[in-house]
Amino acid sequence: SGSSDPYCVVKVDNEVVARTATVWKSLNPFWGEEYTLRLPRSFHSLAVYVLDEDTIGQDDVIGKVTLSRQQISAEPRGVDSWLSLAPVDPDEEVQGEIHLELQVPEQSHPRVLRCHLIEAR
């Protein structure tokens, strides 16, 4: 139909910790949702999956962005950028990017992360 019903799932080490609302019939969804995540001491990566909600059958994975613990901690002011989506299945072709803001609050416990899922295109 030329459009999608996208939503995001945030995973820390493959465990779902947050899910956005679905934006119906959009290829340029705006979520503007912010989460405060408590990260386990030994976490390795944070992944954001963009999915297409289907009323019948299983939801389709559009793509994902994965950031390692090292990538997140290497940015003292946090991450605020458009990141290209990568395929979940190596045989799939993926187009699109997601605007993320990740920040460790200054007076915070070192394992707290503010995750702001802004929009995608």
MODELLER restraints for C-alpha pairs under 7 A, 6 or more apart:
rsr = mdl.restraints
at = mdl.atoms
rsr.add(forms.Gaussian(group=physical.xy_distance, feature=features.Distance(at['CA:3:A'], at['CA:25:A']), mean=5.23, stdev=0.5))
rsr.add(forms.Gaussian(group=physical.xy_distance, feature=features.Distance(at['CA:3:A'], at['CA:26:A']), mean=5.47, stdev=0.5))
rsr.add(forms.Gaussian(group=physical.xy_distance, feature=features.Distance(at['CA:3:A'], at['CA:27:A']), mean=5.68, stdev=0.5))
rsr.add(forms.Gaussian(group=physical.xy_distance, feature=features.Distance(at['CA:4:A'], at['CA:24:A']), mean=6.91, stdev=0.5))
rsr.add(forms.Gaussian(group=physical.xy_distance, feature=features.Distance(at['CA:4:A'], at['CA:25:A']), mean=5.09, stdev=0.5))
rsr.add(forms.Gaussian(group=physical.xy_distance, feature=features.Distance(at['CA:4:A'], at['CA:26:A']), mean=5.34, stdev=0.5))
rsr.add(forms.Gaussian(group=physical.xy_distance, feature=features.Distance(at['CA:4:A'], at['CA:27:A']), mean=5.88, stdev=0.5))
rsr.add(forms.Gaussian(group=physical.xy_distance, feature=features.Distance(at['CA:4:A'], at['CA:52:A']), mean=5.93, stdev=0.5))
rsr.add(forms.Gaussian(group=physical.xy_distance, feature=features.Distance(at['CA:5:A'], at['CA:22:A']), mean=6.20, stdev=0.5))
rsr.add(forms.Gaussian(group=physical.xy_distance, feature=features.Distance(at['CA:5:A'], at['CA:23:A']), mean=5.54, stdev=0.5))
rsr.add(forms.Gaussian(group=physical.xy_distance, feature=features.Distance(at['CA:5:A'], at['CA:24:A']), mean=4.45, stdev=0.5))
rsr.add(forms.Gaussian(group=physical.xy_distance, feature=features.Distance(at['CA:5:A'], at['CA:25:A']), mean=5.13, stdev=0.5))
rsr.add(forms.Gaussian(group=physical.xy_distance, feature=features.Distance(at['CA:5:A'], at['CA:26:A']), mean=6.14, stdev=0.5))
rsr.add(forms.Gaussian(group=physical.xy_distance, feature=features.Distance(at['CA:5:A'], at['CA:52:A']), mean=5.02, stdev=0.5))
rsr.add(forms.Gaussian(group=physical.xy_distance, feature=features.Distance(at['CA:5:A'], at['CA:53:A']), mean=5.31, stdev=0.5))
rsr.add(forms.Gaussian(group=physical.xy_distance, feature=features.Distance(at['CA:6:A'], at['CA:22:A']), mean=5.55, stdev=0.5))
rsr.add(forms.Gaussian(group=physical.xy_distance, feature=features.Distance(at['CA:6:A'], at['CA:23:A']), mean=5.58, stdev=0.5))
rsr.add(forms.Gaussian(group=physical.xy_distance, feature=features.Distance(at['CA:6:A'], at['CA:24:A']), mean=6.91, stdev=0.5))
rsr.add(forms.Gaussian(group=physical.xy_distance, feature=features.Distance(at['CA:6:A'], at['CA:29:A']), mean=6.98, stdev=0.5))
rsr.add(forms.Gaussian(group=physical.xy_distance, feature=features.Distance(at['CA:6:A'], at['CA:50:A']), mean=6.51, stdev=0.5))
rsr.add(forms.Gaussian(group=physical.xy_distance, feature=features.Distance(at['CA:6:A'], at['CA:51:A']), mean=5.40, stdev=0.5))
rsr.add(forms.Gaussian(group=physical.xy_distance, feature=features.Distance(at['CA:6:A'], at['CA:52:A']), mean=4.47, stdev=0.5))
rsr.add(forms.Gaussian(group=physical.xy_distance, feature=features.Distance(at['CA:6:A'], at['CA:53:A']), mean=6.15, stdev=0.5))
rsr.add(forms.Gaussian(group=physical.xy_distance, feature=features.Distance(at['CA:7:A'], at['CA:20:A']), mean=5.66, stdev=0.5))
rsr.add(forms.Gaussian(group=physical.xy_distance, feature=features.Distance(at['CA:7:A'], at['CA:21:A']), mean=5.95, stdev=0.5))
rsr.add(forms.Gaussian(group=physical.xy_distance, feature=features.Distance(at['CA:7:A'], at['CA:22:A']), mean=4.57, stdev=0.5))
rsr.add(forms.Gaussian(group=physical.xy_distance, feature=features.Distance(at['CA:7:A'], at['CA:23:A']), mean=6.46, stdev=0.5))
rsr.add(forms.Gaussian(group=physical.xy_distance, feature=features.Distance(at['CA:7:A'], at['CA:50:A']), mean=5.78, stdev=0.5))
rsr.add(forms.Gaussian(group=physical.xy_distance, feature=features.Distance(at['CA:7:A'], at['CA:51:A']), mean=5.47, stdev=0.5))
rsr.add(forms.Gaussian(group=physical.xy_distance, feature=features.Distance(at['CA:7:A'], at['CA:52:A']), mean=6.50, stdev=0.5))
rsr.add(forms.Gaussian(group=physical.xy_distance, feature=features.Distance(at['CA:8:A'], at['CA:19:A']), mean=5.65, stdev=0.5))
rsr.add(forms.Gaussian(group=physical.xy_distance, feature=features.Distance(at['CA:8:A'], at['CA:20:A']), mean=5.32, stdev=0.5))
rsr.add(forms.Gaussian(group=physical.xy_distance, feature=features.Distance(at['CA:8:A'], at['CA:48:A']), mean=6.49, stdev=0.5))
rsr.add(forms.Gaussian(group=physical.xy_distance, feature=features.Distance(at['CA:8:A'], at['CA:49:A']), mean=5.45, stdev=0.5))
rsr.add(forms.Gaussian(group=physical.xy_distance, feature=features.Distance(at['CA:8:A'], at['CA:50:A']), mean=4.56, stdev=0.5))
rsr.add(forms.Gaussian(group=physical.xy_distance, feature=features.Distance(at['CA:8:A'], at['CA:51:A']), mean=6.10, stdev=0.5))
rsr.add(forms.Gaussian(group=physical.xy_distance, feature=features.Distance(at['CA:9:A'], at['CA:16:A']), mean=6.69, stdev=0.5))
rsr.add(forms.Gaussian(group=physical.xy_distance, feature=features.Distance(at['CA:9:A'], at['CA:18:A']), mean=5.80, stdev=0.5))
rsr.add(forms.Gaussian(group=physical.xy_distance, feature=features.Distance(at['CA:9:A'], at['CA:19:A']), mean=4.47, stdev=0.5))
rsr.add(forms.Gaussian(group=physical.xy_distance, feature=features.Distance(at['CA:9:A'], at['CA:20:A']), mean=6.62, stdev=0.5))
rsr.add(forms.Gaussian(group=physical.xy_distance, feature=features.Distance(at['CA:9:A'], at['CA:48:A']), mean=5.72, stdev=0.5))
rsr.add(forms.Gaussian(group=physical.xy_distance, feature=features.Distance(at['CA:9:A'], at['CA:49:A']), mean=5.19, stdev=0.5))
rsr.add(forms.Gaussian(group=physical.xy_distance, feature=features.Distance(at['CA:9:A'], at['CA:50:A']), mean=6.66, stdev=0.5))
rsr.add(forms.Gaussian(group=physical.xy_distance, feature=features.Distance(at['CA:10:A'], at['CA:16:A']), mean=5.79, stdev=0.5))
rsr.add(forms.Gaussian(group=physical.xy_distance, feature=features.Distance(at['CA:10:A'], at['CA:17:A']), mean=5.75, stdev=0.5))
rsr.add(forms.Gaussian(group=physical.xy_distance, feature=features.Distance(at['CA:10:A'], at['CA:18:A']), mean=5.08, stdev=0.5))
rsr.add(forms.Gaussian(group=physical.xy_distance, feature=features.Distance(at['CA:10:A'], at['CA:19:A']), mean=6.27, stdev=0.5))
rsr.add(forms.Gaussian(group=physical.xy_distance, feature=features.Distance(at['CA:10:A'], at['CA:47:A']), mean=5.81, stdev=0.5))
rsr.add(forms.Gaussian(group=physical.xy_distance, feature=features.Distance(at['CA:10:A'], at['CA:48:A']), mean=4.58, stdev=0.5))
rsr.add(forms.Gaussian(group=physical.xy_distance, feature=features.Distance(at['CA:10:A'], at['CA:49:A']), mean=6.45, stdev=0.5))
rsr.add(forms.Gaussian(group=physical.xy_distance, feature=features.Distance(at['CA:11:A'], at['CA:17:A']), mean=5.56, stdev=0.5))
rsr.add(forms.Gaussian(group=physical.xy_distance, feature=features.Distance(at['CA:11:A'], at['CA:46:A']), mean=5.76, stdev=0.5))
rsr.add(forms.Gaussian(group=physical.xy_distance, feature=features.Distance(at['CA:11:A'], at['CA:47:A']), mean=5.14, stdev=0.5))
rsr.add(forms.Gaussian(group=physical.xy_distance, feature=features.Distance(at['CA:11:A'], at['CA:48:A']), mean=6.34, stdev=0.5))
rsr.add(forms.Gaussian(group=physical.xy_distance, feature=features.Distance(at['CA:12:A'], at['CA:45:A']), mean=5.96, stdev=0.5))
rsr.add(forms.Gaussian(group=physical.xy_distance, feature=features.Distance(at['CA:12:A'], at['CA:46:A']), mean=4.60, stdev=0.5))
rsr.add(forms.Gaussian(group=physical.xy_distance, feature=features.Distance(at['CA:12:A'], at['CA:47:A']), mean=6.44, stdev=0.5))
rsr.add(forms.Gaussian(group=physical.xy_distance, feature=features.Distance(at['CA:13:A'], at['CA:43:A']), mean=6.33, stdev=0.5))
rsr.add(forms.Gaussian(group=physical.xy_distance, feature=features.Distance(at['CA:13:A'], at['CA:44:A']), mean=6.13, stdev=0.5))
rsr.add(forms.Gaussian(group=physical.xy_distance, feature=features.Distance(at['CA:13:A'], at['CA:45:A']), mean=5.45, stdev=0.5))
rsr.add(forms.Gaussian(group=physical.xy_distance, feature=features.Distance(at['CA:13:A'], at['CA:46:A']), mean=6.34, stdev=0.5))
rsr.add(forms.Gaussian(group=physical.xy_distance, feature=features.Distance(at['CA:20:A'], at['CA:33:A']), mean=6.81, stdev=0.5))
rsr.add(forms.Gaussian(group=physical.xy_distance, feature=features.Distance(at['CA:23:A'], at['CA:29:A']), mean=5.95, stdev=0.5))
rsr.add(forms.Gaussian(group=physical.xy_distance, feature=features.Distance(at['CA:27:A'], at['CA:121:A']), mean=6.07, stdev=0.5))
rsr.add(forms.Gaussian(group=physical.xy_distance, feature=features.Distance(at['CA:28:A'], at['CA:120:A']), mean=5.50, stdev=0.5))
rsr.add(forms.Gaussian(group=physical.xy_distance, feature=features.Distance(at['CA:28:A'], at['CA:121:A']), mean=4.46, stdev=0.5))
rsr.add(forms.Gaussian(group=physical.xy_distance, feature=features.Distance(at['CA:29:A'], at['CA:119:A']), mean=5.57, stdev=0.5))
rsr.add(forms.Gaussian(group=physical.xy_distance, feature=features.Distance(at['CA:29:A'], at['CA:120:A']), mean=5.55, stdev=0.5))
rsr.add(forms.Gaussian(group=physical.xy_distance, feature=features.Distance(at['CA:29:A'], at['CA:121:A']), mean=6.89, stdev=0.5))
rsr.add(forms.Gaussian(group=physical.xy_distance, feature=features.Distance(at['CA:30:A'], at['CA:118:A']), mean=6.07, stdev=0.5))
rsr.add(forms.Gaussian(group=physical.xy_distance, feature=features.Distance(at['CA:30:A'], at['CA:119:A']), mean=4.24, stdev=0.5))
rsr.add(forms.Gaussian(group=physical.xy_distance, feature=features.Distance(at['CA:30:A'], at['CA:120:A']), mean=6.67, stdev=0.5))
rsr.add(forms.Gaussian(group=physical.xy_distance, feature=features.Distance(at['CA:31:A'], at['CA:117:A']), mean=6.36, stdev=0.5))
rsr.add(forms.Gaussian(group=physical.xy_distance, feature=features.Distance(at['CA:31:A'], at['CA:118:A']), mean=5.36, stdev=0.5))
rsr.add(forms.Gaussian(group=physical.xy_distance, feature=features.Distance(at['CA:31:A'], at['CA:119:A']), mean=5.60, stdev=0.5))
rsr.add(forms.Gaussian(group=physical.xy_distance, feature=features.Distance(at['CA:32:A'], at['CA:116:A']), mean=6.78, stdev=0.5))
rsr.add(forms.Gaussian(group=physical.xy_distance, feature=features.Distance(at['CA:32:A'], at['CA:117:A']), mean=5.72, stdev=0.5))
rsr.add(forms.Gaussian(group=physical.xy_distance, feature=features.Distance(at['CA:32:A'], at['CA:118:A']), mean=4.26, stdev=0.5))
rsr.add(forms.Gaussian(group=physical.xy_distance, feature=features.Distance(at['CA:32:A'], at['CA:119:A']), mean=6.71, stdev=0.5))
rsr.add(forms.Gaussian(group=physical.xy_distance, feature=features.Distance(at['CA:33:A'], at['CA:116:A']), mean=5.72, stdev=0.5))
rsr.add(forms.Gaussian(group=physical.xy_distance, feature=features.Distance(at['CA:33:A'], at['CA:117:A']), mean=5.34, stdev=0.5))
rsr.add(forms.Gaussian(group=physical.xy_distance, feature=features.Distance(at['CA:33:A'], at['CA:118:A']), mean=6.44, stdev=0.5))
rsr.add(forms.Gaussian(group=physical.xy_distance, feature=features.Distance(at['CA:34:A'], at['CA:115:A']), mean=5.62, stdev=0.5))
rsr.add(forms.Gaussian(group=physical.xy_distance, feature=features.Distance(at['CA:34:A'], at['CA:116:A']), mean=4.19, stdev=0.5))
rsr.add(forms.Gaussian(group=physical.xy_distance, feature=features.Distance(at['CA:34:A'], at['CA:117:A']), mean=6.23, stdev=0.5))
rsr.add(forms.Gaussian(group=physical.xy_distance, feature=features.Distance(at['CA:35:A'], at['CA:114:A']), mean=5.82, stdev=0.5))
rsr.add(forms.Gaussian(group=physical.xy_distance, feature=features.Distance(at['CA:35:A'], at['CA:115:A']), mean=5.14, stdev=0.5))
rsr.add(forms.Gaussian(group=physical.xy_distance, feature=features.Distance(at['CA:35:A'], at['CA:116:A']), mean=6.34, stdev=0.5))
rsr.add(forms.Gaussian(group=physical.xy_distance, feature=features.Distance(at['CA:36:A'], at['CA:112:A']), mean=6.80, stdev=0.5))
rsr.add(forms.Gaussian(group=physical.xy_distance, feature=features.Distance(at['CA:36:A'], at['CA:113:A']), mean=5.73, stdev=0.5))
rsr.add(forms.Gaussian(group=physical.xy_distance, feature=features.Distance(at['CA:36:A'], at['CA:114:A']), mean=4.59, stdev=0.5))
rsr.add(forms.Gaussian(group=physical.xy_distance, feature=features.Distance(at['CA:36:A'], at['CA:115:A']), mean=6.21, stdev=0.5))
rsr.add(forms.Gaussian(group=physical.xy_distance, feature=features.Distance(at['CA:37:A'], at['CA:112:A']), mean=5.68, stdev=0.5))
rsr.add(forms.Gaussian(group=physical.xy_distance, feature=features.Distance(at['CA:37:A'], at['CA:113:A']), mean=5.13, stdev=0.5))
rsr.add(forms.Gaussian(group=physical.xy_distance, feature=features.Distance(at['CA:37:A'], at['CA:114:A']), mean=6.27, stdev=0.5))
rsr.add(forms.Gaussian(group=physical.xy_distance, feature=features.Distance(at['CA:38:A'], at['CA:111:A']), mean=5.93, stdev=0.5))
rsr.add(forms.Gaussian(group=physical.xy_distance, feature=features.Distance(at['CA:38:A'], at['CA:112:A']), mean=4.74, stdev=0.5))
rsr.add(forms.Gaussian(group=physical.xy_distance, feature=features.Distance(at['CA:38:A'], at['CA:113:A']), mean=6.52, stdev=0.5))
rsr.add(forms.Gaussian(group=physical.xy_distance, feature=features.Distance(at['CA:39:A'], at['CA:111:A']), mean=5.02, stdev=0.5))
rsr.add(forms.Gaussian(group=physical.xy_distance, feature=features.Distance(at['CA:39:A'], at['CA:112:A']), mean=5.98, stdev=0.5))
rsr.add(forms.Gaussian(group=physical.xy_distance, feature=features.Distance(at['CA:40:A'], at['CA:111:A']), mean=6.93, stdev=0.5))
rsr.add(forms.Gaussian(group=physical.xy_distance, feature=features.Distance(at['CA:41:A'], at['CA:111:A']), mean=6.86, stdev=0.5))
rsr.add(forms.Gaussian(group=physical.xy_distance, feature=features.Distance(at['CA:43:A'], at['CA:69:A']), mean=6.98, stdev=0.5))
rsr.add(forms.Gaussian(group=physical.xy_distance, feature=features.Distance(at['CA:44:A'], at['CA:68:A']), mean=5.91, stdev=0.5))
rsr.add(forms.Gaussian(group=physical.xy_distance, feature=features.Distance(at['CA:44:A'], at['CA:69:A']), mean=5.32, stdev=0.5))
rsr.add(forms.Gaussian(group=physical.xy_distance, feature=features.Distance(at['CA:45:A'], at['CA:66:A']), mean=6.78, stdev=0.5))
rsr.add(forms.Gaussian(group=physical.xy_distance, feature=features.Distance(at['CA:45:A'], at['CA:67:A']), mean=5.64, stdev=0.5))
rsr.add(forms.Gaussian(group=physical.xy_distance, feature=features.Distance(at['CA:45:A'], at['CA:68:A']), mean=4.24, stdev=0.5))
rsr.add(forms.Gaussian(group=physical.xy_distance, feature=features.Distance(at['CA:45:A'], at['CA:69:A']), mean=5.35, stdev=0.5))
rsr.add(forms.Gaussian(group=physical.xy_distance, feature=features.Distance(at['CA:46:A'], at['CA:66:A']), mean=5.81, stdev=0.5))
rsr.add(forms.Gaussian(group=physical.xy_distance, feature=features.Distance(at['CA:46:A'], at['CA:67:A']), mean=5.36, stdev=0.5))
rsr.add(forms.Gaussian(group=physical.xy_distance, feature=features.Distance(at['CA:46:A'], at['CA:68:A']), mean=6.36, stdev=0.5))
rsr.add(forms.Gaussian(group=physical.xy_distance, feature=features.Distance(at['CA:47:A'], at['CA:64:A']), mean=6.77, stdev=0.5))
rsr.add(forms.Gaussian(group=physical.xy_distance, feature=features.Distance(at['CA:47:A'], at['CA:65:A']), mean=5.57, stdev=0.5))
rsr.add(forms.Gaussian(group=physical.xy_distance, feature=features.Distance(at['CA:47:A'], at['CA:66:A']), mean=4.23, stdev=0.5))
rsr.add(forms.Gaussian(group=physical.xy_distance, feature=features.Distance(at['CA:47:A'], at['CA:67:A']), mean=6.26, stdev=0.5))
rsr.add(forms.Gaussian(group=physical.xy_distance, feature=features.Distance(at['CA:48:A'], at['CA:64:A']), mean=5.51, stdev=0.5))
rsr.add(forms.Gaussian(group=physical.xy_distance, feature=features.Distance(at['CA:48:A'], at['CA:65:A']), mean=5.28, stdev=0.5))
rsr.add(forms.Gaussian(group=physical.xy_distance, feature=features.Distance(at['CA:48:A'], at['CA:66:A']), mean=6.49, stdev=0.5))
rsr.add(forms.Gaussian(group=physical.xy_distance, feature=features.Distance(at['CA:49:A'], at['CA:63:A']), mean=5.96, stdev=0.5))
rsr.add(forms.Gaussian(group=physical.xy_distance, feature=features.Distance(at['CA:49:A'], at['CA:64:A']), mean=4.28, stdev=0.5))
rsr.add(forms.Gaussian(group=physical.xy_distance, feature=features.Distance(at['CA:49:A'], at['CA:65:A']), mean=6.60, stdev=0.5))
rsr.add(forms.Gaussian(group=physical.xy_distance, feature=features.Distance(at['CA:50:A'], at['CA:61:A']), mean=6.20, stdev=0.5))
rsr.add(forms.Gaussian(group=physical.xy_distance, feature=features.Distance(at['CA:50:A'], at['CA:62:A']), mean=5.45, stdev=0.5))
rsr.add(forms.Gaussian(group=physical.xy_distance, feature=features.Distance(at['CA:50:A'], at['CA:63:A']), mean=5.49, stdev=0.5))
rsr.add(forms.Gaussian(group=physical.xy_distance, feature=features.Distance(at['CA:50:A'], at['CA:64:A']), mean=5.95, stdev=0.5))
rsr.add(forms.Gaussian(group=physical.xy_distance, feature=features.Distance(at['CA:51:A'], at['CA:59:A']), mean=6.47, stdev=0.5))
rsr.add(forms.Gaussian(group=physical.xy_distance, feature=features.Distance(at['CA:51:A'], at['CA:60:A']), mean=5.58, stdev=0.5))
rsr.add(forms.Gaussian(group=physical.xy_distance, feature=features.Distance(at['CA:51:A'], at['CA:61:A']), mean=4.35, stdev=0.5))
rsr.add(forms.Gaussian(group=physical.xy_distance, feature=features.Distance(at['CA:51:A'], at['CA:62:A']), mean=5.14, stdev=0.5))
rsr.add(forms.Gaussian(group=physical.xy_distance, feature=features.Distance(at['CA:52:A'], at['CA:59:A']), mean=5.57, stdev=0.5))
rsr.add(forms.Gaussian(group=physical.xy_distance, feature=features.Distance(at['CA:52:A'], at['CA:60:A']), mean=5.07, stdev=0.5))
rsr.add(forms.Gaussian(group=physical.xy_distance, feature=features.Distance(at['CA:52:A'], at['CA:61:A']), mean=6.25, stdev=0.5))
rsr.add(forms.Gaussian(group=physical.xy_distance, feature=features.Distance(at['CA:52:A'], at['CA:62:A']), mean=6.52, stdev=0.5))
rsr.add(forms.Gaussian(group=physical.xy_distance, feature=features.Distance(at['CA:53:A'], at['CA:59:A']), mean=4.79, stdev=0.5))
rsr.add(forms.Gaussian(group=physical.xy_distance, feature=features.Distance(at['CA:53:A'], at['CA:60:A']), mean=6.78, stdev=0.5))
rsr.add(forms.Gaussian(group=physical.xy_distance, feature=features.Distance(at['CA:62:A'], at['CA:94:A']), mean=6.92, stdev=0.5))
rsr.add(forms.Gaussian(group=physical.xy_distance, feature=features.Distance(at['CA:63:A'], at['CA:85:A']), mean=5.19, stdev=0.5))
rsr.add(forms.Gaussian(group=physical.xy_distance, feature=features.Distance(at['CA:63:A'], at['CA:86:A']), mean=5.36, stdev=0.5))
rsr.add(forms.Gaussian(group=physical.xy_distance, feature=features.Distance(at['CA:63:A'], at['CA:87:A']), mean=4.95, stdev=0.5))
rsr.add(forms.Gaussian(group=physical.xy_distance, feature=features.Distance(at['CA:63:A'], at['CA:88:A']), mean=5.85, stdev=0.5))
rsr.add(forms.Gaussian(group=physical.xy_distance, feature=features.Distance(at['CA:63:A'], at['CA:94:A']), mean=6.34, stdev=0.5))
rsr.add(forms.Gaussian(group=physical.xy_distance, feature=features.Distance(at['CA:64:A'], at['CA:85:A']), mean=5.05, stdev=0.5))
rsr.add(forms.Gaussian(group=physical.xy_distance, feature=features.Distance(at['CA:64:A'], at['CA:86:A']), mean=5.23, stdev=0.5))
rsr.add(forms.Gaussian(group=physical.xy_distance, feature=features.Distance(at['CA:64:A'], at['CA:87:A']), mean=6.43, stdev=0.5))
rsr.add(forms.Gaussian(group=physical.xy_distance, feature=features.Distance(at['CA:64:A'], at['CA:88:A']), mean=6.51, stdev=0.5))
rsr.add(forms.Gaussian(group=physical.xy_distance, feature=features.Distance(at['CA:65:A'], at['CA:85:A']), mean=5.42, stdev=0.5))
rsr.add(forms.Gaussian(group=physical.xy_distance, feature=features.Distance(at['CA:65:A'], at['CA:86:A']), mean=6.11, stdev=0.5))
rsr.add(forms.Gaussian(group=physical.xy_distance, feature=features.Distance(at['CA:72:A'], at['CA:78:A']), mean=6.95, stdev=0.5))
rsr.add(forms.Gaussian(group=physical.xy_distance, feature=features.Distance(at['CA:77:A'], at['CA:103:A']), mean=6.83, stdev=0.5))
rsr.add(forms.Gaussian(group=physical.xy_distance, feature=features.Distance(at['CA:78:A'], at['CA:102:A']), mean=5.41, stdev=0.5))
rsr.add(forms.Gaussian(group=physical.xy_distance, feature=features.Distance(at['CA:78:A'], at['CA:103:A']), mean=4.45, stdev=0.5))
rsr.add(forms.Gaussian(group=physical.xy_distance, feature=features.Distance(at['CA:78:A'], at['CA:104:A']), mean=6.73, stdev=0.5))
rsr.add(forms.Gaussian(group=physical.xy_distance, feature=features.Distance(at['CA:79:A'], at['CA:101:A']), mean=5.31, stdev=0.5))
rsr.add(forms.Gaussian(group=physical.xy_distance, feature=features.Distance(at['CA:79:A'], at['CA:102:A']), mean=4.96, stdev=0.5))
rsr.add(forms.Gaussian(group=physical.xy_distance, feature=features.Distance(at['CA:79:A'], at['CA:103:A']), mean=6.54, stdev=0.5))
rsr.add(forms.Gaussian(group=physical.xy_distance, feature=features.Distance(at['CA:80:A'], at['CA:100:A']), mean=5.74, stdev=0.5))
rsr.add(forms.Gaussian(group=physical.xy_distance, feature=features.Distance(at['CA:80:A'], at['CA:101:A']), mean=4.25, stdev=0.5))
rsr.add(forms.Gaussian(group=physical.xy_distance, feature=features.Distance(at['CA:80:A'], at['CA:102:A']), mean=6.53, stdev=0.5))
rsr.add(forms.Gaussian(group=physical.xy_distance, feature=features.Distance(at['CA:81:A'], at['CA:99:A']), mean=5.58, stdev=0.5))
rsr.add(forms.Gaussian(group=physical.xy_distance, feature=features.Distance(at['CA:81:A'], at['CA:100:A']), mean=5.82, stdev=0.5))
rsr.add(forms.Gaussian(group=physical.xy_distance, feature=features.Distance(at['CA:81:A'], at['CA:101:A']), mean=6.71, stdev=0.5))
rsr.add(forms.Gaussian(group=physical.xy_distance, feature=features.Distance(at['CA:82:A'], at['CA:97:A']), mean=6.12, stdev=0.5))
rsr.add(forms.Gaussian(group=physical.xy_distance, feature=features.Distance(at['CA:82:A'], at['CA:98:A']), mean=5.39, stdev=0.5))
rsr.add(forms.Gaussian(group=physical.xy_distance, feature=features.Distance(at['CA:82:A'], at['CA:99:A']), mean=4.28, stdev=0.5))
rsr.add(forms.Gaussian(group=physical.xy_distance, feature=features.Distance(at['CA:82:A'], at['CA:100:A']), mean=6.45, stdev=0.5))
rsr.add(forms.Gaussian(group=physical.xy_distance, feature=features.Distance(at['CA:83:A'], at['CA:97:A']), mean=5.31, stdev=0.5))
rsr.add(forms.Gaussian(group=physical.xy_distance, feature=features.Distance(at['CA:83:A'], at['CA:98:A']), mean=5.43, stdev=0.5))
rsr.add(forms.Gaussian(group=physical.xy_distance, feature=features.Distance(at['CA:83:A'], at['CA:99:A']), mean=6.35, stdev=0.5))
rsr.add(forms.Gaussian(group=physical.xy_distance, feature=features.Distance(at['CA:84:A'], at['CA:96:A']), mean=6.09, stdev=0.5))
rsr.add(forms.Gaussian(group=physical.xy_distance, feature=features.Distance(at['CA:84:A'], at['CA:97:A']), mean=4.18, stdev=0.5))
rsr.add(forms.Gaussian(group=physical.xy_distance, feature=features.Distance(at['CA:84:A'], at['CA:98:A']), mean=6.56, stdev=0.5))
rsr.add(forms.Gaussian(group=physical.xy_distance, feature=features.Distance(at['CA:85:A'], at['CA:94:A']), mean=6.72, stdev=0.5))
rsr.add(forms.Gaussian(group=physical.xy_distance, feature=features.Distance(at['CA:85:A'], at['CA:95:A']), mean=6.73, stdev=0.5))
rsr.add(forms.Gaussian(group=physical.xy_distance, feature=features.Distance(at['CA:85:A'], at['CA:96:A']), mean=5.72, stdev=0.5))
rsr.add(forms.Gaussian(group=physical.xy_distance, feature=features.Distance(at['CA:85:A'], at['CA:97:A']), mean=5.08, stdev=0.5))
rsr.add(forms.Gaussian(group=physical.xy_distance, feature=features.Distance(at['CA:85:A'], at['CA:98:A']), mean=6.96, stdev=0.5))
rsr.add(forms.Gaussian(group=physical.xy_distance, feature=features.Distance(at['CA:86:A'], at['CA:94:A']), mean=6.34, stdev=0.5))
rsr.add(forms.Gaussian(group=physical.xy_distance, feature=features.Distance(at['CA:87:A'], at['CA:93:A']), mean=6.44, stdev=0.5))
rsr.add(forms.Gaussian(group=physical.xy_distance, feature=features.Distance(at['CA:87:A'], at['CA:94:A']), mean=5.56, stdev=0.5))
rsr.add(forms.Gaussian(group=physical.xy_distance, feature=features.Distance(at['CA:96:A'], at['CA:121:A']), mean=5.45, stdev=0.5))
rsr.add(forms.Gaussian(group=physical.xy_distance, feature=features.Distance(at['CA:97:A'], at['CA:120:A']), mean=5.65, stdev=0.5))
rsr.add(forms.Gaussian(group=physical.xy_distance, feature=features.Distance(at['CA:97:A'], at['CA:121:A']), mean=5.62, stdev=0.5))
rsr.add(forms.Gaussian(group=physical.xy_distance, feature=features.Distance(at['CA:98:A'], at['CA:119:A']), mean=5.87, stdev=0.5))
rsr.add(forms.Gaussian(group=physical.xy_distance, feature=features.Distance(at['CA:98:A'], at['CA:120:A']), mean=4.18, stdev=0.5))
rsr.add(forms.Gaussian(group=physical.xy_distance, feature=features.Distance(at['CA:98:A'], at['CA:121:A']), mean=6.56, stdev=0.5))
rsr.add(forms.Gaussian(group=physical.xy_distance, feature=features.Distance(at['CA:99:A'], at['CA:117:A']), mean=6.63, stdev=0.5))
rsr.add(forms.Gaussian(group=physical.xy_distance, feature=features.Distance(at['CA:99:A'], at['CA:118:A']), mean=5.47, stdev=0.5))
rsr.add(forms.Gaussian(group=physical.xy_distance, feature=features.Distance(at['CA:99:A'], at['CA:119:A']), mean=5.29, stdev=0.5))
rsr.add(forms.Gaussian(group=physical.xy_distance, feature=features.Distance(at['CA:99:A'], at['CA:120:A']), mean=5.95, stdev=0.5))
rsr.add(forms.Gaussian(group=physical.xy_distance, feature=features.Distance(at['CA:100:A'], at['CA:116:A']), mean=5.88, stdev=0.5))
rsr.add(forms.Gaussian(group=physical.xy_distance, feature=features.Distance(at['CA:100:A'], at['CA:117:A']), mean=5.13, stdev=0.5))
rsr.add(forms.Gaussian(group=physical.xy_distance, feature=features.Distance(at['CA:100:A'], at['CA:118:A']), mean=5.89, stdev=0.5))
rsr.add(forms.Gaussian(group=physical.xy_distance, feature=features.Distance(at['CA:101:A'], at['CA:115:A']), mean=5.99, stdev=0.5))
rsr.add(forms.Gaussian(group=physical.xy_distance, feature=features.Distance(at['CA:101:A'], at['CA:116:A']), mean=4.95, stdev=0.5))
rsr.add(forms.Gaussian(group=physical.xy_distance, feature=features.Distance(at['CA:101:A'], at['CA:117:A']), mean=6.69, stdev=0.5))
rsr.add(forms.Gaussian(group=physical.xy_distance, feature=features.Distance(at['CA:102:A'], at['CA:113:A']), mean=6.76, stdev=0.5))
rsr.add(forms.Gaussian(group=physical.xy_distance, feature=features.Distance(at['CA:102:A'], at['CA:114:A']), mean=5.60, stdev=0.5))
rsr.add(forms.Gaussian(group=physical.xy_distance, feature=features.Distance(at['CA:102:A'], at['CA:115:A']), mean=4.73, stdev=0.5))
rsr.add(forms.Gaussian(group=physical.xy_distance, feature=features.Distance(at['CA:102:A'], at['CA:116:A']), mean=6.31, stdev=0.5))
rsr.add(forms.Gaussian(group=physical.xy_distance, feature=features.Distance(at['CA:103:A'], at['CA:113:A']), mean=5.73, stdev=0.5))
rsr.add(forms.Gaussian(group=physical.xy_distance, feature=features.Distance(at['CA:103:A'], at['CA:114:A']), mean=5.06, stdev=0.5))
rsr.add(forms.Gaussian(group=physical.xy_distance, feature=features.Distance(at['CA:103:A'], at['CA:115:A']), mean=6.70, stdev=0.5))
rsr.add(forms.Gaussian(group=physical.xy_distance, feature=features.Distance(at['CA:104:A'], at['CA:112:A']), mean=6.15, stdev=0.5))
rsr.add(forms.Gaussian(group=physical.xy_distance, feature=features.Distance(at['CA:104:A'], at['CA:113:A']), mean=4.78, stdev=0.5))
rsr.add(forms.Gaussian(group=physical.xy_distance, feature=features.Distance(at['CA:104:A'], at['CA:114:A']), mean=6.06, stdev=0.5))
